[in-house]
Amino acid sequence: MPFSPAVRGGDLLFISGHTGVQGDFPSSDVRVQARSAFRQIEQAVASAGGTMSDVVDILAAFIDIRDAEDVLEVAREFLPAAEGPAWTAMGTQGLQHRGSKLLLHAVAHLGEQKKQCFTPDSLAWWRKYPISGACRKGPYVFISGQMPVDIDGNVVNSGDHGGQARYLFSRMRELAELAGGKLEDDLLDVLSFSIDPRSFAPMCAIKNSEFLTMPFSQAPCSSIIGATSLHRHLAFHTVRALCEVGNGKAVAYTPASLFWRYLPVSGGTKKEKGHLLCVAGEVGMDMDGQIVTPGDPIGQARYAFNRIREVVEMAGGCMDNVVDIISFHKDVRDIESVLEVSREYFCGDPPAWTAIGYPGGYFEGHLHEILARAWIS
């Protein structure tokens, strides 16, 4: 396959998504699949010279979100107590491998710096799990997928899209500050999952007007993904983030080809003295907001990769600097075609890759949304 099991950029190790499915007849027991997926992550980290204590972030996709509780119980066997990584869970309508019940994407930090985990009282319900509200190692702060949930685990502002968005972004700001950063100065990447397309606009309005108050030239990249379900019933959104503390100002790279160029979000963002470039989810939509090659998954994938290349080159890199891709697909049967298209863009060692089904993005007609991270020396 045209992707790598894991790719290292500096001290960060990006691990391709694992489903835990092995052989032609996968186990129907989600705990068995989860244990297999965690073992594969463990092997990838060990091969790079690390341990599971070095894992700082996990994105988990579930066919049935109710399996999240069982998977978190299995996670106790692999994730050290009180040093749990950031964690985000979302529901998907499909995965590439038949019989898969879950997929786990992980990031590890292999540096010598101390790992710091933060779970404040506002996230007290989170403490029963082997995960953290935010995890910092070195300059990087991985913030777990925040939801509009109070200290007891109850959803707040039920039915209020904007109110829920305001609550969860306040939690993100709190976590960034606990980790020694500032959301407005250090935010590189925002990835949101929402279960109702009607909630995209009010969530973005709150995010853009009240929390992304930095100059456009320092704005983070942002990706908006539909999900079939979230970990807490009646929550409209879960939003995860990545910050880099220090290393100068954030620098936003937003080419004119992107239809959102007039919004306080970028095509890609990195710190001026940093090396990690986060690239927003690219889609098949031109600079005027028109769908390109409607209904053509290969054409839209190629368009998205061209936009990723444009952003990476603006930041001084090339496609061989891309270390990690997370792609979302309306039809999981298109994943293999998108992987084949990627061969046109990666000449050296290919990036790590995680492919997930999704019910849709911000606009109808998007067949994929492809996010990337690049390491630019």
Buried (B, 14 or more C-beta within 10 A) or exposed (E): EBBBBBBBBBBBBBBBBBBBBBEEEBBEEBBBBBBBBBBBBBBBBEEBEBEBBBBBBBBBBBBBBEBBEBBBEBBEEBBBEEBBBBBBBBBBBBBBBEBBBBBBBBBBBBBEEEBBBBBBEBBEBBBEBBBBBBBBBBBBBBBBBBBBBBEEBEBBBEEBBBBBBBBBBBBBBBBBBBBBBBBBBBBBBBBBBBBEBEBBEBBBEBBBEBBBEBEBEBBBBBBBBBBBBBBBEBBBBBBBBBBBBEBEBBBBBBBEBBBBBEBBBBBBBBBEEBBBBBBBBBBBBEEEEEBBBEEBBBBBBBBBBEBBBBBBBBBEBBBBBBBBBBBBBBEBEBBEBBBEBBEEBBEEEBBBBBBBBBBBBBBEBBBBBBBBBBBBE
